[in-house]
Amino acid sequence: MSARGGIDLGGTKIQAVVVDDKHEVLGDSRRPTPHEGGPQDVADAMAETVRDAAKAAGLEPGALAGIGVGSPGAVDDGAGTVTSARNLPGWEGSFDLATSLSSALGPIVRLGNDVQVATDAEFALGAAKDSSSLLGVFWGTGVGGGLVLDGEPWLGRGAAGEIGHMVVRRGGAHCTCGRRGCMEAYAGRAAMEITARHKHEDGAKTDLFKIMEKRGRDRLTSGIWARALKREDKLATSLIERAVRALGAGVASAVNLLDVETVVIGGGMG
């Protein structure tokens, strides 16, 4: 039996898993994504998460046949680099993530855009396995997209699928990318938290931050939003509804352009 490792790198958490040849989970681990420092700090946290998952599987990391990574940003698997992963600390430029992880852990490391590899999995194994074309939309810290057209992943020049930065309102809200009116400026969890904090500071009543403190968090995670919705929190409800409208506008536009057979929505907020 050979075992392989996988890492899902997100803006809020790092999830690692070790699986066997039949994709059965042998061990897994998760930890918060660092929100200070830079790419090397994130890479170090990723390596520790893999070590924990391998330990849970009763293996040493060096015994893994390989490690696959799904990362936000522009990913160049050939070069082993990730560029402009804006929802991660200090990651504006290019960083050799594959070399960093391989040096720390031992096995060969392959990279893919996190949303594209999730879209590929839905196409091969999941909700879109009977489809010929697919738009995957993953709603979490940001909003990412992946495409499969005529049965093949469509990567464009390497950064296709950035649906979160489709403009859904001209001259609209500031986005973390520096532009205005992007879908992510309304629907990305990070942007939603910024808006919630501003409104709360201006006097809007909400339980979002009370729930955050009670849960021992320093950010508004997907679970906190879900708990606030269950309490019928007015601010949380209005911001979720605002996000859904932005998602709907962007997804509908993409479907009109591409005429895909299936749309899959996932992610922590999806």
Contacts in CASP RR format, 6 or more apart in sequence:
PFRMAT RR
TARGET T0000
AUTHOR 0000-0000-0000
METHOD contacts of the structure
MODEL  1
MSARGGIDLGGTKIQAVVVDDKHEVLGDSRRPTPHEGGPQDVADAMAETV
RDAAKAAGLEPGALAGIGVGSPGAVDDGAGTVTSARNLPGWEGSFDLATS
LSSALGPIVRLGNDVQVATDAEFALGAAKDSSSLLGVFWGTGVGGGLVLD
GEPWLGRGAAGEIGHMVVRRGGAHCTCGRRGCMEAYAGRAAMEITARHKH
EDGAKTDLFKIMEKRGRDRLTSGIWARALKREDKLATSLIERAVRALGAG
VASAVNLLDVETVVIGGGMG
1 20 0 8 1.000
1 21 0 8 1.000
2 20 0 8 1.000
2 21 0 8 1.000
2 65 0 8 1.000
3 18 0 8 1.000
3 19 0 8 1.000
3 20 0 8 1.000
3 26 0 8 1.000
3 57 0 8 1.000
3 59 0 8 1.000
3 63 0 8 1.000
3 64 0 8 1.000
3 65 0 8 1.000
4 18 0 8 1.000
4 19 0 8 1.000
4 64 0 8 1.000
4 65 0 8 1.000
4 66 0 8 1.000
4 67 0 8 1.000
4 68 0 8 1.000
5 16 0 8 1.000
5 17 0 8 1.000
5 18 0 8 1.000
5 19 0 8 1.000
5 50 0 8 1.000
5 53 0 8 1.000
5 54 0 8 1.000
5 64 0 8 1.000
5 66 0 8 1.000
5 67 0 8 1.000
5 68 0 8 1.000
5 107 0 8 1.000
6 16 0 8 1.000
6 17 0 8 1.000
6 18 0 8 1.000
6 19 0 8 1.000
6 50 0 8 1.000
6 67 0 8 1.000
6 68 0 8 1.000
6 69 0 8 1.000
6 70 0 8 1.000
7 14 0 8 1.000
7 15 0 8 1.000
7 16 0 8 1.000
7 46 0 8 1.000
7 49 0 8 1.000
7 50 0 8 1.000
7 67 0 8 1.000
7 68 0 8 1.000
7 69 0 8 1.000
7 70 0 8 1.000
7 101 0 8 1.000
8 14 0 8 1.000
8 15 0 8 1.000
8 16 0 8 1.000
8 70 0 8 1.000
8 114 0 8 1.000
9 33 0 8 1.000
9 42 0 8 1.000
9 46 0 8 1.000
9 69 0 8 1.000
9 70 0 8 1.000
9 71 0 8 1.000
9 72 0 8 1.000
9 88 0 8 1.000
9 114 0 8 1.000
10 33 0 8 1.000
10 71 0 8 1.000
10 72 0 8 1.000
10 87 0 8 1.000
10 88 0 8 1.000
10 114 0 8 1.000
10 141 0 8 1.000
11 33 0 8 1.000
11 72 0 8 1.000
11 87 0 8 1.000
11 88 0 8 1.000
11 141 0 8 1.000
11 142 0 8 1.000
11 190 0 8 1.000
12 32 0 8 1.000
12 33 0 8 1.000
12 140 0 8 1.000
12 141 0 8 1.000
12 189 0 8 1.000
12 219 0 8 1.000
12 221 0 8 1.000
12 222 0 8 1.000
13 30 0 8 1.000
13 31 0 8 1.000
13 32 0 8 1.000
13 33 0 8 1.000
14 30 0 8 1.000
14 31 0 8 1.000
14 32 0 8 1.000
14 33 0 8 1.000
14 42 0 8 1.000
14 45 0 8 1.000
14 46 0 8 1.000
14 49 0 8 1.000
15 28 0 8 1.000
15 29 0 8 1.000
15 30 0 8 1.000
15 49 0 8 1.000
16 28 0 8 1.000
16 29 0 8 1.000
16 30 0 8 1.000
16 46 0 8 1.000
16 49 0 8 1.000
16 50 0 8 1.000
16 52 0 8 1.000
16 53 0 8 1.000
17 25 0 8 1.000
17 27 0 8 1.000
17 28 0 8 1.000
17 53 0 8 1.000
18 25 0 8 1.000
18 26 0 8 1.000
18 27 0 8 1.000
18 28 0 8 1.000
18 53 0 8 1.000
18 54 0 8 1.000
18 56 0 8 1.000
18 57 0 8 1.000
18 59 0 8 1.000
18 64 0 8 1.000
19 25 0 8 1.000
19 26 0 8 1.000
20 26 0 8 1.000
26 56 0 8 1.000
26 57 0 8 1.000
26 58 0 8 1.000
26 59 0 8 1.000
27 53 0 8 1.000
27 54 0 8 1.000
27 56 0 8 1.000
27 57 0 8 1.000
28 53 0 8 1.000
28 56 0 8 1.000
29 49 0 8 1.000
29 50 0 8 1.000
29 52 0 8 1.000
29 53 0 8 1.000
29 56 0 8 1.000
30 49 0 8 1.000
31 45 0 8 1.000
31 48 0 8 1.000
31 49 0 8 1.000
31 52 0 8 1.000
33 42 0 8 1.000
33 45 0 8 1.000
33 88 0 8 1.000
34 41 0 8 1.000
34 42 0 8 1.000
34 45 0 8 1.000
34 89 0 8 1.000
35 89 0 8 1.000
35 218 0 8 1.000
35 219 0 8 1.000
36 89 0 8 1.000
37 89 0 8 1.000
37 90 0 8 1.000
38 88 0 8 1.000
38 89 0 8 1.000
38 90 0 8 1.000
38 91 0 8 1.000
39 82 0 8 1.000
39 85 0 8 1.000
39 88 0 8 1.000
39 90 0 8 1.000
39 91 0 8 1.000
39 95 0 8 1.000
39 97 0 8 1.000
40 95 0 8 1.000
40 100 0 8 1.000
41 89 0 8 1.000
42 88 0 8 1.000
42 89 0 8 1.000
42 91 0 8 1.000
43 95 0 8 1.000
43 97 0 8 1.000
43 100 0 8 1.000
43 101 0 8 1.000
43 104 0 8 1.000
44 104 0 8 1.000
46 69 0 8 1.000
46 101 0 8 1.000
47 61 0 8 1.000
47 100 0 8 1.000
47 101 0 8 1.000
47 104 0 8 1.000
47 105 0 8 1.000
50 61 0 8 1.000
50 67 0 8 1.000
50 101 0 8 1.000
50 105 0 8 1.000
51 61 0 8 1.000
51 105 0 8 1.000
54 60 0 8 1.000
54 61 0 8 1.000
54 62 0 8 1.000
54 63 0 8 1.000
54 64 0 8 1.000
61 105 0 8 1.000
61 106 0 8 1.000
61 107 0 8 1.000
62 105 0 8 1.000
62 106 0 8 1.000
62 107 0 8 1.000
64 105 0 8 1.000
64 107 0 8 1.000
65 107 0 8 1.000
66 107 0 8 1.000
66 108 0 8 1.000
66 109 0 8 1.000
66 110 0 8 1.000
67 101 0 8 1.000
67 102 0 8 1.000
67 105 0 8 1.000
67 107 0 8 1.000
67 108 0 8 1.000
67 109 0 8 1.000
67 110 0 8 1.000
68 109 0 8 1.000
68 110 0 8 1.000
68 111 0 8 1.000
68 112 0 8 1.000
69 97 0 8 1.000
69 98 0 8 1.000
69 101 0 8 1.000
69 109 0 8 1.000
69 110 0 8 1.000
69 111 0 8 1.000
69 112 0 8 1.000
70 111 0 8 1.000
70 112 0 8 1.000
70 113 0 8 1.000
70 114 0 8 1.000
70 117 0 8 1.000
71 82 0 8 1.000
71 85 0 8 1.000
71 97 0 8 1.000
71 111 0 8 1.000
71 112 0 8 1.000
71 113 0 8 1.000
71 114 0 8 1.000
72 82 0 8 1.000
72 85 0 8 1.000
72 86 0 8 1.000
72 87 0 8 1.000
72 88 0 8 1.000
72 113 0 8 1.000
72 114 0 8 1.000
72 115 0 8 1.000
72 144 0 8 1.000
73 82 0 8 1.000
73 83 0 8 1.000
73 84 0 8 1.000
73 85 0 8 1.000
73 86 0 8 1.000
73 113 0 8 1.000
73 159 0 8 1.000
74 82 0 8 1.000
74 83 0 8 1.000
74 84 0 8 1.000
74 113 0 8 1.000
74 158 0 8 1.000
74 159 0 8 1.000
75 81 0 8 1.000
75 82 0 8 1.000
75 83 0 8 1.000
75 111 0 8 1.000
75 112 0 8 1.000
75 113 0 8 1.000
75 158 0 8 1.000
76 82 0 8 1.000
76 83 0 8 1.000
76 111 0 8 1.000
76 158 0 8 1.000
77 98 0 8 1.000
77 110 0 8 1.000
77 111 0 8 1.000
77 112 0 8 1.000
79 96 0 8 1.000
80 96 0 8 1.000
80 97 0 8 1.000
80 98 0 8 1.000
80 99 0 8 1.000
80 109 0 8 1.000
80 111 0 8 1.000
81 94 0 8 1.000
81 95 0 8 1.000
81 96 0 8 1.000
81 97 0 8 1.000
81 98 0 8 1.000
81 111 0 8 1.000
82 91 0 8 1.000
82 94 0 8 1.000
82 95 0 8 1.000
82 97 0 8 1.000
82 111 0 8 1.000
83 93 0 8 1.000
83 94 0 8 1.000
83 95 0 8 1.000
84 91 0 8 1.000
84 92 0 8 1.000
84 93 0 8 1.000
85 91 0 8 1.000
86 92 0 8 1.000
86 176 0 8 1.000
86 177 0 8 1.000
87 141 0 8 1.000
87 142 0 8 1.000
87 176 0 8 1.000
87 190 0 8 1.000
97 109 0 8 1.000
97 111 0 8 1.000
98 109 0 8 1.000
98 110 0 8 1.000
98 111 0 8 1.000
101 109 0 8 1.000
102 108 0 8 1.000
102 109 0 8 1.000
113 146 0 8 1.000
113 155 0 8 1.000
114 138 0 8 1.000
115 136 0 8 1.000
115 138 0 8 1.000
115 144 0 8 1.000
115 145 0 8 1.000
115 146 0 8 1.000
115 161 0 8 1.000
116 145 0 8 1.000
116 146 0 8 1.000
116 147 0 8 1.000
116 153 0 8 1.000
116 155 0 8 1.000
116 161 0 8 1.000
118 136 0 8 1.000
118 138 0 8 1.000
118 146 0 8 1.000
118 266 0 8 1.000
119 134 0 8 1.000
119 135 0 8 1.000
119 136 0 8 1.000
119 145 0 8 1.000
119 146 0 8 1.000
119 147 0 8 1.000
119 148 0 8 1.000
119 153 0 8 1.000
119 264 0 8 1.000
120 148 0 8 1.000
120 153 0 8 1.000
122 128 0 8 1.000
122 129 0 8 1.000
122 134 0 8 1.000
122 136 0 8 1.000
122 264 0 8 1.000
123 129 0 8 1.000
123 131 0 8 1.000
123 134 0 8 1.000
123 148 0 8 1.000
123 151 0 8 1.000
127 262 0 8 1.000
127 264 0 8 1.000
128 134 0 8 1.000
128 148 0 8 1.000
128 261 0 8 1.000
128 262 0 8 1.000
128 264 0 8 1.000
131 148 0 8 1.000
131 261 0 8 1.000
131 262 0 8 1.000
132 150 0 8 1.000
132 151 0 8 1.000
132 261 0 8 1.000
133 148 0 8 1.000
133 149 0 8 1.000
133 150 0 8 1.000
133 151 0 8 1.000
133 258 0 8 1.000
133 259 0 8 1.000
133 260 0 8 1.000
133 261 0 8 1.000
133 262 0 8 1.000
134 146 0 8 1.000
134 147 0 8 1.000
134 148 0 8 1.000
134 260 0 8 1.000
134 261 0 8 1.000
134 262 0 8 1.000
134 263 0 8 1.000
134 264 0 8 1.000
135 145 0 8 1.000
135 146 0 8 1.000
135 147 0 8 1.000
135 163 0 8 1.000
135 251 0 8 1.000
135 254 0 8 1.000
135 255 0 8 1.000
135 258 0 8 1.000
135 260 0 8 1.000
135 262 0 8 1.000
135 263 0 8 1.000
135 264 0 8 1.000
136 145 0 8 1.000
136 146 0 8 1.000
136 147 0 8 1.000
136 263 0 8 1.000
136 264 0 8 1.000
136 265 0 8 1.000
136 266 0 8 1.000
137 143 0 8 1.000
137 144 0 8 1.000
137 145 0 8 1.000
137 146 0 8 1.000
137 163 0 8 1.000
137 247 0 8 1.000
137 251 0 8 1.000
137 263 0 8 1.000
137 264 0 8 1.000
137 265 0 8 1.000
137 266 0 8 1.000
138 144 0 8 1.000
138 145 0 8 1.000
138 265 0 8 1.000
138 266 0 8 1.000
138 267 0 8 1.000
138 268 0 8 1.000
138 270 0 8 1.000
139 187 0 8 1.000
139 188 0 8 1.000
139 189 0 8 1.000
139 243 0 8 1.000
139 247 0 8 1.000
139 265 0 8 1.000
139 266 0 8 1.000
139 267 0 8 1.000
139 268 0 8 1.000
139 269 0 8 1.000
139 270 0 8 1.000
140 188 0 8 1.000
140 189 0 8 1.000
140 222 0 8 1.000
140 267 0 8 1.000
140 268 0 8 1.000
140 269 0 8 1.000
140 270 0 8 1.000
141 188 0 8 1.000
141 189 0 8 1.000
141 190 0 8 1.000
142 164 0 8 1.000
142 184 0 8 1.000
142 187 0 8 1.000
142 188 0 8 1.000
142 189 0 8 1.000
142 190 0 8 1.000
142 191 0 8 1.000
143 163 0 8 1.000
143 164 0 8 1.000
143 183 0 8 1.000
143 184 0 8 1.000
143 187 0 8 1.000
143 188 0 8 1.000
143 247 0 8 1.000
144 161 0 8 1.000
144 162 0 8 1.000
144 163 0 8 1.000
144 164 0 8 1.000
144 184 0 8 1.000
145 161 0 8 1.000
145 162 0 8 1.000
145 163 0 8 1.000
145 164 0 8 1.000
146 153 0 8 1.000
146 154 0 8 1.000
146 160 0 8 1.000
146 161 0 8 1.000
146 163 0 8 1.000
147 153 0 8 1.000
147 154 0 8 1.000
147 160 0 8 1.000
147 161 0 8 1.000
147 258 0 8 1.000
147 260 0 8 1.000
148 154 0 8 1.000
149 258 0 8 1.000
149 260 0 8 1.000
154 160 0 8 1.000
163 183 0 8 1.000
163 250 0 8 1.000
163 251 0 8 1.000
163 254 0 8 1.000
164 182 0 8 1.000
164 183 0 8 1.000
164 184 0 8 1.000
164 187 0 8 1.000
164 188 0 8 1.000
165 175 0 8 1.000
165 177 0 8 1.000
165 179 0 8 1.000
165 182 0 8 1.000
165 183 0 8 1.000
165 184 0 8 1.000
166 182 0 8 1.000
166 183 0 8 1.000
166 250 0 8 1.000
166 253 0 8 1.000
166 254 0 8 1.000
167 179 0 8 1.000
167 180 0 8 1.000
167 181 0 8 1.000
167 182 0 8 1.000
167 183 0 8 1.000
168 181 0 8 1.000
168 182 0 8 1.000
168 183 0 8 1.000
168 186 0 8 1.000
168 246 0 8 1.000
168 249 0 8 1.000
168 250 0 8 1.000
168 253 0 8 1.000
169 181 0 8 1.000
169 186 0 8 1.000
169 246 0 8 1.000
170 180 0 8 1.000
170 181 0 8 1.000
171 180 0 8 1.000
171 181 0 8 1.000
172 180 0 8 1.000
172 181 0 8 1.000
172 185 0 8 1.000
173 180 0 8 1.000
173 181 0 8 1.000
173 185 0 8 1.000
173 186 0 8 1.000
173 191 0 8 1.000
173 195 0 8 1.000
174 180 0 8 1.000
174 181 0 8 1.000
174 185 0 8 1.000
175 181 0 8 1.000
175 182 0 8 1.000
175 184 0 8 1.000
175 185 0 8 1.000
175 191 0 8 1.000
176 184 0 8 1.000
176 185 0 8 1.000
176 190 0 8 1.000
176 191 0 8 1.000
177 184 0 8 1.000
183 246 0 8 1.000
183 247 0 8 1.000
183 249 0 8 1.000
183 250 0 8 1.000
184 191 0 8 1.000
185 191 0 8 1.000
185 246 0 8 1.000
186 192 0 8 1.000
186 242 0 8 1.000
186 243 0 8 1.000
186 245 0 8 1.000
186 246 0 8 1.000
187 243 0 8 1.000
187 244 0 8 1.000
187 246 0 8 1.000
187 247 0 8 1.000
187 269 0 8 1.000
188 243 0 8 1.000
188 269 0 8 1.000
189 220 0 8 1.000
189 221 0 8 1.000
189 222 0 8 1.000
189 225 0 8 1.000
189 268 0 8 1.000
189 269 0 8 1.000
192 220 0 8 1.000
192 225 0 8 1.000
192 239 0 8 1.000
192 240 0 8 1.000
192 243 0 8 1.000
193 219 0 8 1.000
193 220 0 8 1.000
195 239 0 8 1.000
196 206 0 8 1.000
196 208 0 8 1.000
196 209 0 8 1.000
196 220 0 8 1.000
196 235 0 8 1.000
196 236 0 8 1.000
196 239 0 8 1.000
197 209 0 8 1.000
199 206 0 8 1.000
199 235 0 8 1.000
200 206 0 8 1.000
200 208 0 8 1.000
200 209 0 8 1.000
200 235 0 8 1.000
204 235 0 8 1.000
205 234 0 8 1.000
205 235 0 8 1.000
206 228 0 8 1.000
206 233 0 8 1.000
206 234 0 8 1.000
206 235 0 8 1.000
206 236 0 8 1.000
207 228 0 8 1.000
207 231 0 8 1.000
207 233 0 8 1.000
207 236 0 8 1.000
208 220 0 8 1.000
208 224 0 8 1.000
208 225 0 8 1.000
208 228 0 8 1.000
208 233 0 8 1.000
208 235 0 8 1.000
208 236 0 8 1.000
209 220 0 8 1.000
211 224 0 8 1.000
211 227 0 8 1.000
211 228 0 8 1.000
212 218 0 8 1.000
212 219 0 8 1.000
212 220 0 8 1.000
212 221 0 8 1.000
212 224 0 8 1.000
215 221 0 8 1.000
215 224 0 8 1.000
217 224 0 8 1.000
222 267 0 8 1.000
222 268 0 8 1.000
222 269 0 8 1.000
222 270 0 8 1.000
225 236 0 8 1.000
225 240 0 8 1.000
225 269 0 8 1.000
228 235 0 8 1.000
228 236 0 8 1.000
229 236 0 8 1.000
229 237 0 8 1.000
229 240 0 8 1.000
243 269 0 8 1.000
247 265 0 8 1.000
251 263 0 8 1.000
251 265 0 8 1.000
254 260 0 8 1.000
255 263 0 8 1.000
END
